[in-house]
Amino acid sequence: NKIIMKISIAKKTYGYLGFLPLFILSITPWIIGGEIGNLFIKFQILYGSVILAFLGGISWGWQDKTNNQIFNVTIGICFSILSSILIFLAISENILLSLILTIIFFYLFYLFESRTEVFKNSDDIYKDFRSKLTLLVCISFLLSSAYWINPYT
């Protein structure tokens, strides 16, 4: 049980450290503005897409004896493909659509993960952490969406 607690704390620590670039990329445009601010938002979308692809890929590591594992892997692959669409949208200058879809995709992944056997068997620290981290990620993209549609930027 002590080892599981240490692993949960490590996941929480690394998760929040991984969120830090998203946070920085979402507030910097409000501070700097202009084309550099727009570039930071594009980087945020790209970084978020990488994270979403990673999250989709973790389903491959879930135990194969888990109920619905074929379904879980399939959904994980779908999220990896969706992350590619976000990158394409960002490259093709459909930034607002990409930002909105990023919020939706992160939340949908959380809903998917929270209904899995793996998540239900996780400790409360991890469950609470995943919920809070998803909320923070969605807020960071919402903040960037507000910047993008702000008529004064």
MOSULCOR-V857863 format. One line per field, one symbol per residue. phi: phi as a letter, one per 40 degrees, with the letter a starting at -180 (. if undefined). psi: psi as a letter, one per 30 degrees, with the letter a starting at -180 (. if undefined). burial: 1 if it has 24 or more other ideal C-beta (glycine too) atoms within 12 Angstrom, else 0. A space follows every 10 residues. Layout:
phi = ???
psi = ???
burial = ???
This chain:
phi = .ccccccccc cccccccccd cccccccddc ccggcccccc cccccccccc ccccdccccc ccdcccdgcc cdcccdcdcc cdcccccdcc ccgccccccc ccdccccccc cccccccccc ccccccdccc cccccccccc cccccccccc ccb
psi = eeeeeeeeee eeeeeeeffe eeeefffeef eeaaeeeeee eeeeeeeeee eeeeeeffff fkkffkkgee eeeeeeeeee eeeeeeeeee eggieeeeee eeeeeeeeee eeefgleeef flleeeeeee eeeeeeeeee eeeeeeeefk fg.
burial = 0000000000 1100100110 0110110111 0000001101 1111111111 1110110110 0100000000 0110110111 0111111011 0000110111 1111111111 0110010110 0000010011 0011011101 1111101100 000
